Amino acid sequence: MNVPPELRCLEHGAVLVAAPGRSVEESRELACPRGCRIPVEGGVPRFTATESYAAGFGLQWLAHARTQLDSATGTRISHDRLSRCLGGLERVSGRSVLEVGCGAGRFTEVLLAAGARVFASDISRAVEANHANLQGRPGYFVCQADLMRLPIEPGSFEVVVALGVLQHTPSPEAAVRSLSAALRPGGLLVVDHYTRPPGTGWGWRVGAALAPRSLLRHVMLTLPARTAQAVVAGLTRLVLPLHRRLWSRGPVANPTRRLLRYLSPIVDHYDRLPELSAEQVAEWSALDTHDALTDRYKHLRTAEEVAAMLRAAGLVEVEVAYAGNGVEARARKPI
């Protein structure tokens, strides 16, 4: 892995270099001409000393490092989702792409396969899983960094991708402004966001807040990240077999399954991911149950609100649609 041309020192904006004759993986630190030293641990430069609000995500992706990779599942689930969000993977071929919130690399590997040069980043230790999965690929770089303080030259990327990210940040609006600043004029920003039904009032919001999964999430957030991970893993092992048993019984069990899906804290992907085996679906459910019960922030926005957020950041050609996990959107930086 070589140092990408966009990489910069956070303090001085200076170009960073590895030790002479060494790659990033072989170095213990990166250096800037004004004396800053950036530690490299496990082949990954670390621009933040803390995972902050994302410690649970780091544990999640280290535990499920290959669960959602198309190369591991033998499917095109990640490929198809990314292609839909981009409006076609040809948009990244030969382009410089900043992927923020890269996780274990489900979209990183698709971007690389599509011919992009990828600068991946994540605030959490998920970068370690990403590096283990993708190290050595041409055009690949990964670092641990806060999206609000990205170690890059502003305005240097042709495409910025942030999927599964905005809703989990302290301020999605501030996050969009930071991502927009990384784009070249004419560059493309691709994001998605959790949603709520448009036009819903306080009744829906109160009902959502009192749902069993929501109430349990508030308990999980009071626990240390590792304790919460262990509790969620044990709960999933206990309850998920009931979901699978009712699923296997077919339409007769559907009313019971609907009630179980409401009362149960487990994310039930049975029926939703027909490409996967029952064992793979169980692993995805375990992963997403941890995600749903331990995320520090869970913002919701309608498509109209996401569009307004992008326009407020100065972006144009805004396109939004209800799809995937809620709202999928893309927009361009004005030329």
C-alpha positions, 0 to 999 in steps of 0.5 A: 500500500502506497501513500495516496496523493490526497493524504495530508497531516491534520495539523499542517495540511502537509504531505505525509510520507512513509519511511524511505524505501518502505510501504505504509504496512512496513512503516511504524509511522508516517511523517510530515515535514514539520515534525508530526508523526502519525502512528501506523498500527497493524498496517493502518495509519491512525489519525484518531486516538479514540473510537468515540461514539463508534466503539460498538461498530468496531467490535461489530465488524471485527466479529463479523469481518466477512459476513457481508462481503460478496466474495464471502457470501457468493452473492451480489447484494453489496454490488447491487446496492452500491451500483443502485446508489451510484447510478451505475458502477461505471461512475467510479471506474478510473476515479479517485473515491473516498469511502467514509465509514468503510466498515469491514469492506463490503463496498470497498471490495466492490469499488476496487473491483469496479476499477476505482482508486479507493481511500477508505476510512472509518472512525472505529477499529473496523479498519482492521477488518477492512485491511485484513480483507483487502490489503495488497489490492491495487489502488487501496488505502485505509486509515482510521479517522474521524469524518469531521477531521479527515486527513485529506487535501480538501476538494481532491476526490472525484467521488465520495461514498458514505453508506450506512454512516450519516444516521450514526453521526452526532450531526448528519448535516455537519457530516454532509458538509464535511463530505462535500468539502472533500469533493472536487468541483463536479464531484459526486456524493453518494449517501443513504440515511435511515428514514421514518414514514413521511408525514408521520406525527407524534403518535408514530414517534411515541409508538416507535420510541416505546417499541421493545427493541427501542426500549432495550437499545436504551438499556444497551447504551448504558453498558460498556461496549464489550458487555453490550456486545456479549449481551446482544450475542447471547440474546440473539443465540437464544431468540433467533431459532424461534424466528427461524422455526416460524419462518420454516413453517410457511404462510400459516405462521405469518400472523405469529411471525409479524407479532414476533417481529414486533415484540422481539429485539432480533432483526429478522432477515428471513424472507428478506435475503433469499440469496443467502442460505439459512445459516448466512441469514442468521449471521446477518441477523446477528450482525444487524441486531447488534447494530440496531441495539448498540448504535449511539445515534440513530437519526431519521430523515425523510427523503425531502429532509435528506434532499434539503440537507444536501442542498444546504451543503451547496450541492446540486443535481440532487436525487433522492429515493426511498430504497434500501435501508431508508433514503438513498441519495446522490448529488454533485458539487457545483463546477 
